[in-house]
């Protein structure tokens, strides 16, 4: 597969439908970055990202006959990836409880700096913030977590989230509002816990 | 500090964290997935499958209707089984019985005593015709 030529998605799909294994491999390699980003963003605990990515691709091949071309193929695959991740997150019976004491001392200091002043965030502070956000998101319901992840962390628009999830704009806004309230409340409790 | 401001700053900072992880497919991943996906033949519903599915559903519906009809038609017989009297399958089973109808060995010929039925008058003789005359008179 040459990097110079644009990827012929339609041609590859036709060949895959005809049972061409090489085309199927090229399709997987082309879509893997898209899928793995989604999987990493919504990875449940104790699930290997490669296993989840494989499950997404297997679903993609199984449902290939249902793809009508109404949406771009990568969007269609993204939706499969998102729903697969949500199903796994829902299957988790318990969500972990996060406490301020779980953070290392330098992480806690970094978060203090970040929340005090956002103008100049050092890379290490950004990593600490990312880890804290990930842990806080773990405590949300899968649907709420997905909305916040896409909206606040990946910077996607409501329309883009609607295209990925199939949810209405109103539903996305309501979920985002409720999820942010929960996160803010929990973050405030953590800060209180830190202060006491 | 306002919690919403703190959360906003936190997410802005988290967004700045670079994700340095490789996004390329691991070695052998695509080959494994493609082989596994194409090895199991994708089951696409053919016209014959769709036709047979519709026929199967109709046949199932007809069978259910037939079963309901059969139960409703034979309800008196079934009800008689529980209210006493001669067992409903007496005629058929007595015909099928090797001992023949009415024989003591035939289980279908056994009369089921009912609670409401008065006990039969004990016979005084061996002649059934005489007994019948006694009952009628």
Interface residues (C-beta under 8 A of the other chain):
Chain A: X16 X19 X21 X22 X24 X25 X26 X27 X28 X29 X32 X33 X36 X37 X40 X50 X53 X54 X57 X58 X61 X62 X64 X65 X111 X114 X115 X116 X118 X121 X123 X125 X126 X127 X129 X130 X132 X133 X134 X152 X153 X155 X180 X183 X184 X185 X187 X188 X191
Chain B: X1 X3 X4 X6 X7 X9 X10 X11 X12 X13 X14 X15 X16 X17 X18 X19 X21 X23 X24 X25 X26 X29 X30 X31 X32 X33 X34 X35 X36 X37 X38 X42 X44
